Amino acid sequence: MFDAKQFKRKGEKGKDGMVIPESIYNYRLYRCAIFASWAAVLCGYDSGFISGTIVLDSFQEEFGFESMSKSTVTTVKANIISLFHVGAFFGSLLIYPVNFYRGRRIGLIIASILIIMGSAIQLGANHTTGLAPLYAGRTILGVGIGGISNIAPMYTAEIAPPSIRGRLVGLYELSWQVGGIAGYFINYGTNKHLHGDLKWRVPIAVQLIPAGIFMIGLAFIVETPRWYFQKHKIEKGIEALSYLRKLPPNDEYLKYETGNLLAEAQEAEKKVGDGLLAPIKAIFTNKNLRFRLLLSTSTFILQNTSGINAVNYYSPTLFSAIGASSTSSALLSTGLFGVLKGVATTFWAFFLIDPLGRRQSMFIGCPICIFCLFFIGSYIKIANPTSHAGMDAGGKATMAMFYIWCIAYSISVSGIPWVYSSELFDQSVRTFAQACAATSNWFWAFIFARFTGNMVNSMHAYGVFFFFGSGVVATVIIFYLFYPETSNVPVEDVGLLFTPGVPAWRAREYAMSVIEQRKIEAVEESDVEVLPTDITKSSSISA
């Protein structure tokens, strides 16, 4: 049974001094967050299995790769991989009206149906039908996944208490890594133990398992209270909040949080208006919000220039460049990469992201990434490991550096974009802002998935690693200068982080000082209100 006690925070207080009861950190909250984030298993599984599947001899024989030129094969492989991202790009946009009008839960249900459809259609691909079912299925699957990437981090951020918001949103990235591990080892296992077209058909069919779990899991989540309050469904909002916090509606803390959420919803409607286009207009006519949108969407550029999608989708090719000569050894190396990434991400999500914060996580992991990427590129350039059989001592050291890069990436650049993009906006514009963030993710994932093969052909493997090492150098500089720390800052107060004249590296300190001052003023006002009653009582006693 799930035990939430280890995640409770005794004596914690809200932004106005209200003592937060331990019961709000309960299994219901984690269950909703886990089920909402579960679809990310499909994202990770796809990135884990597809790169290994398309290099299998049985797959290439089935679809006639041997009769194609090298450039055509590169293009076909890139199309198979990147059509998923094309679908996800459009899915993250198309789900926006559903998300806005019908709520987060309905959007997740619609996306789950598309995911199951896309997964099933891919099974129709063979030498007779050609690659068309694979192309169509991966595109439809991508549309569903794109919708999930828009909704799931936002859903989790909206139900989470501020003190564990990073951890709960981090479950999305954790689910991604779990799927990746499964994908990597499914490929390795089928290649080693199955024969013929089963080697590539089984990994495709396995997609239906996490898709089915996701659809079933959605029966056990509730709509977010924030969305209910935004749509003036007050009673349903209180009911959902009572369920998530495991408190009765008449509990003092629940009344306190309900009041805050209602005030936030009313302020959002007053500031932005109520309509599908109102958040869009609000963002693009406000300089501060435009800047926040730029920061949010740019995190995915920074993530992709770290090299992760190149490794995810072309790992067998890149491992071969280091010296893993056979398909089996390349797939095994890829599987170990997935395990390390998953374990490190789990540790990051539960033990680092909230205590360390977003900026500190980046500044610990990124320098290690830089060193490792330049080390790998230098070894490939100098030793040229593909020119001799086997892996020498230098190759083993380089492989170790690759795995160290994987761990450092997982505790820094890996999940920060999803956490950050879910935190930068209040309720008034969050739905549209999250759609933009998800769209940015899939656009840049498409660019790197589609053209990494061409990069390897033109820049050689060492040049690719030098390119990504330089990208992480730029990431550190940009993050230091422009990205404020958001940990434990209430979503409704995140605007304080972007106060003009306050640099990013001091923004959280400033925001928390303002919030603390607000607490003091609230207590003083409360004392003033109580004072006349106290005086009256004293006078009557004296009389």
C-alpha positions as CSV (number, residue, x, y, z in Angstrom):
1,M,0.0,0.0,0.0
2,F,1.2,3.5,-0.8
3,D,2.6,5.3,2.3
4,A,2.5,9.1,2.0
5,K,3.8,9.6,5.5
6,Q,7.4,10.0,4.3
7,F,6.3,13.0,2.2
8,K,4.4,14.8,5.0
9,R,5.8,18.1,6.3
10,K,5.1,18.9,9.9
11,G,4.5,22.4,11.0
12,E,4.4,23.8,7.5
13,K,2.6,27.1,7.0
14,G,0.9,28.7,4.1
15,K,1.7,32.0,2.6
16,D,-0.7,33.8,5.0
17,G,0.5,31.9,8.1
18,M,-2.1,29.2,8.1
19,V,-0.8,25.9,9.5
20,I,-1.0,23.3,6.8
21,P,-2.3,19.9,8.0
22,E,-0.3,16.8,7.3
23,S,-3.3,15.0,5.7
24,I,-3.0,17.0,2.5
25,Y,0.0,14.9,1.5
26,N,-2.0,11.7,0.9
27,Y,-2.2,8.8,-1.4
28,R,-5.2,10.3,-3.3
29,L,-3.0,13.3,-4.4
30,Y,-0.1,11.0,-5.5
31,R,-2.5,8.6,-7.2
32,C,-4.1,11.3,-9.3
33,A,-0.6,12.7,-10.2
34,I,0.7,9.3,-11.1
35,F,-2.2,8.3,-13.3
36,A,-2.3,11.7,-15.1
37,S,1.5,11.4,-15.8
38,W,1.3,7.7,-16.8
39,A,0.9,8.5,-20.5
40,A,4.5,9.8,-20.5
41,V,5.5,6.1,-20.2
42,L,4.4,6.0,-23.9
43,C,6.6,8.9,-24.8
44,G,9.6,7.2,-23.1
45,Y,8.8,3.8,-24.6
46,D,8.6,5.3,-28.1
47,S,12.0,6.9,-27.7
48,G,13.4,3.7,-26.2
49,F,12.1,1.2,-28.7
50,I,11.8,2.8,-32.1
51,S,15.6,3.6,-32.6
52,G,16.4,0.0,-31.9
53,T,13.6,-1.4,-34.0
54,I,14.5,0.3,-37.2
55,V,18.0,-1.0,-37.2
56,L,17.0,-4.6,-36.9
57,D,17.8,-6.8,-39.9
58,S,14.3,-8.3,-39.8
59,F,12.7,-4.9,-40.0
60,Q,14.9,-3.7,-42.8
61,E,14.3,-6.9,-44.8
62,E,10.5,-6.6,-44.3
63,F,10.4,-3.2,-45.8
64,G,13.1,-3.5,-48.5
65,F,15.8,-1.3,-47.0
66,E,18.5,-3.3,-48.8
67,S,17.3,-2.0,-52.2
68,M,17.5,1.7,-51.0
69,S,20.4,4.0,-51.2
70,K,22.1,5.1,-48.0
71,S,20.6,8.6,-48.1
72,T,17.1,7.1,-48.8
73,V,17.4,4.8,-45.8
74,T,18.5,7.7,-43.6
75,T,15.4,9.7,-44.8
76,V,13.0,6.8,-44.3
77,K,14.3,6.2,-40.7
78,A,14.1,9.9,-39.9
79,N,10.5,9.9,-41.2
80,I,9.5,6.9,-39.1
81,I,10.9,8.6,-36.0
82,S,9.8,12.2,-36.6
83,L,6.2,11.7,-37.7
84,F,5.5,10.9,-34.1
85,H,6.7,14.4,-33.3
86,V,4.7,16.0,-36.1
87,G,1.5,14.5,-34.6
88,A,2.5,15.6,-31.1
89,F,3.1,19.1,-32.3
90,F,-0.4,19.4,-33.6
91,G,-1.9,17.5,-30.8
92,S,-0.5,19.9,-28.2
93,L,-2.3,22.7,-30.0
94,L,-5.6,21.0,-30.9
95,I,-6.2,19.9,-27.3
96,Y,-6.2,23.5,-26.1
97,P,-10.0,24.2,-26.8
98,V,-10.9,20.9,-25.1
99,N,-8.7,21.7,-22.2
100,F,-10.2,25.1,-21.8
101,Y,-13.9,24.3,-22.2
102,R,-14.2,20.7,-21.1
103,G,-11.5,20.4,-18.5
104,R,-8.2,18.6,-17.9
105,R,-9.8,15.1,-17.3
106,I,-11.9,15.1,-20.5
107,G,-8.8,16.2,-22.5
108,L,-6.8,13.3,-21.0
109,I,-9.6,10.8,-21.9
110,I,-9.7,12.0,-25.5
111,A,-6.0,11.8,-25.8
112,S,-6.0,8.2,-24.4
113,I,-8.4,7.1,-27.1
114,L,-6.1,8.5,-29.8
115,I,-3.1,6.8,-28.2
116,I,-4.7,3.4,-28.3
117,M,-5.9,3.9,-31.9
118,G,-2.4,4.9,-33.0
119,S,-0.7,2.0,-31.3
120,A,-3.1,-0.5,-32.9
121,I,-2.9,0.9,-36.4
122,Q,0.9,0.5,-36.5
123,L,0.5,-3.3,-36.2
124,G,-0.9,-3.3,-39.8
125,A,2.5,-2.5,-41.3
126,N,4.1,-5.3,-43.3
127,H,5.8,-5.9,-46.7
128,T,2.4,-5.8,-48.5
129,T,0.9,-2.7,-46.9
130,G,4.3,-1.0,-46.7
131,L,5.2,1.6,-44.2
132,A,1.8,3.6,-44.5
133,P,0.2,2.0,-41.4
134,L,3.3,2.7,-39.4
135,Y,3.4,6.3,-40.6
136,A,-0.3,6.8,-39.9
137,G,-0.3,5.1,-36.6
138,R,2.7,7.0,-35.3
139,T,1.2,10.3,-36.3
140,I,-2.1,9.5,-34.5
141,L,-0.2,8.3,-31.5
142,G,1.7,11.5,-31.6
143,V,-1.4,13.6,-31.6
144,G,-2.6,11.8,-28.4
145,I,0.8,12.2,-26.7
146,G,1.0,15.8,-27.7
147,G,-2.3,16.4,-26.0
148,I,-1.0,14.6,-22.9
149,S,2.1,16.7,-22.8
150,N,0.0,19.8,-22.7
151,I,-2.4,18.7,-20.0
152,A,-0.5,16.3,-17.6
153,P,2.1,18.7,-16.1
154,M,-0.5,21.4,-15.8
155,Y,-3.0,19.0,-14.2
156,T,-0.4,18.0,-11.6
157,A,0.7,21.5,-10.9
158,E,-2.9,22.6,-10.3
159,I,-3.6,19.8,-7.7
160,A,-0.3,20.0,-5.9
161,P,0.5,21.9,-2.7
162,P,3.4,24.4,-3.5
163,S,5.9,22.6,-1.3
164,I,5.8,19.3,-3.3
165,R,4.8,20.8,-6.7
166,G,8.1,20.1,-8.3
167,R,8.1,16.5,-7.1
168,L,4.6,15.8,-8.4
169,V,5.2,17.5,-11.8
170,G,8.5,15.6,-11.9
171,L,6.5,12.3,-12.0
172,Y,5.8,13.1,-15.6
173,E,9.5,13.0,-16.4
174,L,9.9,9.9,-14.2
175,S,7.1,8.1,-16.1
176,W,9.0,9.0,-19.3
177,Q,12.1,7.4,-18.1
178,V,10.2,4.2,-16.9
179,G,8.9,3.9,-20.4
180,G,12.3,4.4,-21.9
181,I,13.8,1.6,-19.8
182,A,11.0,-0.7,-20.9
183,G,11.5,0.2,-24.6
184,Y,15.3,-0.3,-24.5
185,F,15.1,-3.7,-22.9
186,I,12.1,-4.9,-25.0
187,N,14.3,-4.3,-28.0
188,Y,17.3,-6.1,-26.5
189,G,15.1,-9.1,-25.4
190,T,13.2,-9.6,-28.6
191,N,16.4,-9.3,-30.7
192,K,18.1,-11.9,-28.5
193,H,15.2,-14.4,-28.1
194,L,12.7,-14.0,-30.9
195,H,12.9,-14.7,-34.6
196,G,11.6,-13.2,-37.9
197,D,9.2,-10.3,-37.8
198,L,8.3,-10.9,-34.1
199,K,11.5,-9.1,-33.3
200,W,9.9,-5.8,-34.4
201,R,6.2,-6.6,-34.1
202,V,6.3,-7.4,-30.4
203,P,7.8,-4.0,-29.4
204,I,5.1,-2.2,-31.4
205,A,2.4,-4.3,-29.8
206,V,3.6,-3.7,-26.3
207,Q,2.6,-0.1,-26.7
208,L,-1.0,-1.1,-26.1
209,I,-0.2,-2.2,-22.5
210,P,0.7,1.2,-21.0
211,A,-1.9,2.8,-23.2
212,G,-4.6,0.5,-21.6
213,I,-3.3,1.2,-18.1
214,F,-3.5,4.9,-18.7
215,M,-7.1,4.7,-20.0
216,I,-8.2,2.6,-17.0
217,G,-6.3,4.9,-14.6
218,L,-8.2,8.0,-15.7
219,A,-11.3,6.5,-14.0
220,F,-9.6,7.1,-10.7
221,I,-8.7,10.8,-11.0
222,V,-10.7,14.0,-10.4
223,E,-10.9,17.2,-12.3
224,T,-8.7,20.0,-10.9
225,P,-10.4,22.3,-8.3
226,R,-8.8,25.3,-10.1
227,W,-10.6,24.5,-13.3
228,Y,-13.9,24.1,-11.6
229,F,-13.5,27.5,-9.8
230,Q,-12.5,29.1,-13.1
231,K,-15.7,27.9,-14.7
232,H,-17.8,29.0,-11.6
233,K,-18.6,25.4,-10.6
234,I,-18.0,26.2,-6.9
235,E,-19.6,23.2,-5.3
236,K,-17.8,20.7,-7.6
237,G,-14.5,22.6,-6.9
238,I,-14.9,22.3,-3.2
239,E,-15.8,18.6,-3.5
240,A,-12.7,17.9,-5.7
241,L,-10.5,19.9,-3.3
242,S,-11.9,18.1,-0.3
243,Y,-11.2,14.8,-2.0
244,L,-7.6,15.7,-2.9
245,R,-6.7,17.2,0.5
246,K,-8.5,14.4,2.4
247,L,-10.3,17.0,4.5
248,P,-14.0,17.7,5.1
249,P,-15.5,20.8,3.4
250,N,-16.0,22.6,6.7
251,D,-12.3,22.2,7.7
252,E,-10.6,25.5,8.4
253,Y,-7.6,24.8,6.1
254,L,-9.9,23.7,3.3
255,K,-11.9,26.9,3.7
256,Y,-8.7,28.9,3.6
257,E,-7.4,27.2,0.4
258,T,-10.9,27.4,-1.2
259,G,-10.9,31.1,-0.5
260,N,-7.4,31.5,-2.1
261,L,-8.4,29.6,-5.2
262,L,-11.7,31.5,-5.6
263,A,-9.9,34.8,-5.2
264,E,-7.3,33.7,-7.8
265,A,-10.1,32.6,-10.2
266,Q,-11.9,35.9,-9.8
267,E,-8.7,37.9,-10.2
268,A,-7.9,36.0,-13.3
269,E,-11.3,36.6,-14.9
270,K,-11.1,40.3,-13.9
271,K,-7.6,40.6,-15.4
272,V,-7.9,38.5,-18.5
273,G,-11.6,37.9,-19.2
274,D,-13.4,34.7,-19.8
275,G,-13.1,33.2,-23.3
276,L,-10.9,30.9,-25.4
277,L,-8.9,33.8,-27.0
278,A,-8.7,35.9,-23.8
279,P,-5.5,34.2,-22.5
280,I,-3.9,34.5,-25.9
281,K,-4.6,38.2,-26.0
282,A,-3.5,38.7,-22.4
283,I,-0.1,37.1,-23.0
284,F,0.8,38.8,-26.3
285,T,-0.3,42.3,-25.1
286,N,1.7,42.1,-21.9
287,K,5.5,42.4,-22.0
288,N,6.1,40.6,-18.8
289,L,3.9,37.6,-19.8
290,R,5.6,37.5,-23.3
291,F,8.9,37.3,-21.6
292,R,7.7,34.4,-19.4
293,L,6.4,32.6,-22.4
294,L,9.7,33.0,-24.1
295,L,11.5,31.5,-21.1
296,S,9.0,28.7,-20.9
297,T,9.2,27.6,-24.5
298,S,13.0,28.1,-24.7
299,T,13.6,25.5,-22.0
300,F,12.9,22.9,-24.6
301,I,15.5,24.4,-27.0
302,L,18.0,24.2,-24.1
303,Q,17.0,20.6,-23.4
304,N,17.4,19.4,-27.0
305,T,20.7,21.1,-27.5
306,S,22.0,18.9,-24.6
307,G,21.7,16.0,-27.0
308,I,19.0,13.9,-25.4
309,N,16.7,13.4,-28.3
310,A,19.7,12.6,-30.6
311,V,20.7,9.9,-28.1
312,N,17.2,8.7,-27.6
313,Y,16.5,8.1,-31.2
314,Y,19.9,7.3,-32.6
315,S,21.6,5.6,-29.6
316,P,22.6,2.4,-31.5
317,T,24.3,4.6,-34.1
318,L,26.1,6.7,-31.5
319,F,27.1,3.7,-29.4
320,S,28.5,2.1,-32.5
321,A,30.6,5.2,-33.0
322,I,32.1,4.7,-29.5
323,G,33.0,1.1,-30.3
324,A,29.9,-1.1,-29.5
325,S,30.2,-2.9,-32.8
326,S,27.4,-5.4,-32.9
327,T,23.6,-4.6,-32.9
328,S,23.2,-6.7,-29.7
329,S,25.9,-4.8,-27.8
330,A,24.6,-1.5,-29.0
331,L,21.1,-2.4,-27.8
332,L,22.5,-3.6,-24.4
333,S,24.4,-0.3,-24.0
334,T,21.3,1.6,-24.9
335,G,19.3,-0.4,-22.2
336,L,21.9,0.4,-19.5
337,F,21.7,4.0,-20.5
338,G,17.9,3.9,-20.0
339,V,18.2,2.3,-16.6
340,L,20.7,4.9,-15.3
341,K,18.5,7.7,-16.7
342,G,15.4,6.2,-15.0
343,V,17.1,5.7,-11.6
344,A,18.7,9.1,-11.6
345,T,15.4,10.8,-12.6
346,T,13.6,9.0,-9.8
347,F,16.2,10.3,-7.3
348,W,15.9,13.8,-8.8
349,A,12.1,13.8,-8.7
350,F,11.7,12.6,-5.1
351,F,14.8,14.0,-3.3
352,L,16.4,16.8,-5.3
353,I,14.0,19.0,-7.2
354,D,12.3,20.6,-4.3
355,P,15.1,20.7,-1.7
356,L,17.7,21.9,-4.2
357,G,15.5,23.9,-6.5
358,R,15.5,24.3,-10.2
359,R,18.6,26.5,-10.7
360,Q,20.8,24.6,-8.3
361,S,19.9,21.3,-10.0
362,M,21.0,22.8,-13.4
363,F,24.2,24.2,-12.0
364,I,25.2,20.9,-10.5
365,G,24.4,18.7,-13.5
366,C,25.3,20.9,-16.5
367,P,29.0,21.3,-15.9
368,I,29.4,17.5,-15.6
369,C,27.5,17.2,-18.9
370,I,29.8,19.6,-20.6
371,F,32.9,17.7,-19.5
372,C,31.5,14.4,-20.5
373,L,30.3,15.5,-24.0
374,F,33.7,17.1,-24.9
375,F,35.5,14.0,-23.6
376,I,33.4,11.7,-25.8
377,G,33.9,13.8,-28.8
378,S,37.6,14.1,-28.3
379,Y,38.0,10.3,-27.9
380,I,36.0,9.6,-31.1
381,K,38.1,12.2,-33.0
382,I,41.5,11.0,-31.8
383,A,41.0,7.2,-31.5
384,N,38.6,6.6,-34.3
385,P,37.2,3.5,-32.6
386,T,35.2,2.3,-35.6
387,S,38.6,1.6,-37.4
388,H,39.4,-1.4,-35.2
389,A,37.4,-4.3,-33.7
390,G,36.4,-4.4,-30.1
391,M,36.4,-1.8,-27.4
392,D,39.8,-0.8,-25.9
393,A,40.4,0.8,-22.5
394,G,39.8,4.3,-24.0
395,G,36.5,3.1,-25.4
396,K,35.5,1.7,-22.0
397,A,36.4,5.0,-20.3
398,T,34.4,6.9,-22.9
399,M,31.4,4.6,-22.4
400,A,31.7,5.4,-18.6
401,M,31.7,9.1,-19.5
402,F,28.5,8.6,-21.5
403,Y,26.8,7.0,-18.5
404,I,28.0,9.8,-16.2
405,W,26.6,12.3,-18.7
406,C,23.3,10.4,-18.6
407,I,23.1,10.7,-14.7
408,A,24.1,14.4,-14.8
409,Y,21.6,15.1,-17.5
410,S,18.8,13.3,-15.5
411,I,19.3,15.5,-12.4
412,S,19.4,18.7,-14.4
413,V,18.1,19.4,-17.9
414,S,15.9,16.3,-18.1
415,G,12.8,17.3,-16.2
416,I,13.3,21.0,-15.5
417,P,11.5,22.2,-18.7
418,W,8.2,20.4,-17.7
419,V,8.4,21.6,-14.1
420,Y,9.3,25.2,-15.1
421,S,6.7,25.6,-17.8
422,S,4.0,24.4,-15.4
423,E,5.0,27.0,-12.8
424,L,5.5,30.3,-14.6
425,F,1.9,31.3,-15.2
426,D,-1.1,31.7,-12.9
427,Q,-4.6,30.3,-13.7
428,S,-5.6,33.2,-16.0
429,V,-3.3,32.2,-18.8
430,R,-1.9,28.8,-17.8
431,T,-3.9,26.7,-20.3
432,F,-2.6,28.5,-23.4
433,A,0.9,28.9,-22.0
434,Q,1.1,25.2,-21.3
435,A,-0.1,24.5,-24.9
436,C,2.7,26.7,-26.2
437,A,5.3,24.9,-24.0
438,A,4.2,21.5,-25.2
439,T,4.2,22.7,-28.8
440,S,7.8,24.0,-28.4
441,N,8.9,20.7,-26.9
442,W,7.6,18.7,-29.9
443,F,8.8,21.2,-32.5
444,W,12.4,21.0,-31.3
445,A,12.1,17.2,-30.7
446,F,11.1,16.9,-34.3
447,I,14.0,19.0,-35.5
448,F,16.6,17.0,-33.7
449,A,14.9,13.6,-34.4
450,R,14.5,14.4,-38.0
451,F,18.0,15.7,-38.7
452,T,20.4,14.0,-36.3
453,G,21.0,11.3,-38.8
454,N,22.0,13.9,-41.3
455,M,24.2,15.6,-38.6
456,V,26.0,12.3,-38.0
457,N,26.6,11.8,-41.7
458,S,27.9,15.4,-42.3
459,M,29.5,16.3,-39.0
460,H,30.7,12.8,-38.0
461,A,29.9,11.5,-34.5
462,Y,32.6,13.5,-32.8
463,G,31.3,16.8,-34.2
464,V,27.8,15.9,-32.9
465,F,29.1,15.5,-29.4
466,F,31.1,18.8,-29.7
467,F,27.9,20.5,-30.9
468,F,25.9,19.3,-27.9
469,G,28.7,20.1,-25.4
470,S,28.7,23.7,-26.7
471,G,24.9,23.7,-26.4
472,V,25.1,22.9,-22.7
473,V,27.7,25.7,-22.1
474,A,25.2,28.1,-23.6
475,T,22.4,26.6,-21.4
476,V,24.3,27.3,-18.2
477,I,24.9,31.0,-19.1
478,I,21.3,31.6,-20.3
479,F,19.8,29.9,-17.2
480,Y,21.9,31.9,-14.8
481,L,21.1,35.2,-16.4
482,F,17.4,34.8,-17.1
483,Y,15.7,32.0,-15.2
484,P,14.6,32.7,-11.6
485,E,14.2,30.0,-8.9
486,T,10.5,29.0,-8.6
487,S,10.6,26.3,-5.9
488,N,8.0,26.8,-3.1
489,V,6.7,30.0,-4.7
490,P,2.9,29.8,-4.9
491,V,1.7,29.8,-8.5
492,E,-0.5,32.8,-7.9
493,D,2.6,34.8,-6.7
494,V,5.0,33.7,-9.5
495,G,4.7,37.2,-11.0
496,L,6.8,38.5,-8.2
497,L,9.8,36.6,-9.6
498,F,9.7,38.9,-12.7
499,T,9.5,42.3,-10.9
500,P,11.4,44.8,-13.1
501,G,14.9,45.6,-11.8
502,V,15.2,42.3,-9.9
503,P,17.8,40.0,-11.5
504,A,17.0,36.3,-11.9
505,W,19.5,35.1,-9.3
506,R,17.9,37.3,-6.6
507,A,14.2,37.0,-7.7
508,R,13.2,34.2,-5.4
509,E,14.7,35.9,-2.4
510,Y,12.8,39.1,-3.3
511,A,9.5,37.2,-3.9
512,M,9.7,35.3,-0.6
513,S,10.4,38.5,1.3
514,V,7.3,40.1,-0.2
515,I,5.2,37.0,0.7
516,E,6.6,37.0,4.3
517,Q,5.8,40.7,4.6
518,R,2.3,39.9,3.5
519,K,2.0,37.3,6.3
520,I,3.1,39.9,8.9
521,E,0.6,42.4,7.6
522,A,-2.2,39.8,7.6
523,V,-1.4,38.9,11.3
524,E,-1.4,42.6,12.2
525,E,-4.7,43.2,10.5
526,S,-6.1,40.2,12.3
527,D,-4.9,41.6,15.7
528,V,-6.5,45.0,14.9
529,E,-9.8,43.4,14.1
530,V,-9.8,41.5,17.4
531,L,-8.8,44.5,19.5
532,P,-12.2,46.2,19.9
533,T,-13.8,43.0,21.1
534,D,-11.0,42.5,23.6
535,I,-11.4,46.1,24.9
536,T,-15.1,45.6,25.3
537,K,-14.6,42.4,27.3
538,S,-12.0,44.1,29.5
539,S,-14.3,47.1,30.2
540,S,-17.2,44.9,31.2
541,I,-14.9,42.9,33.5
542,S,-13.7,46.2,35.1
543,A,-17.2,47.4,35.6
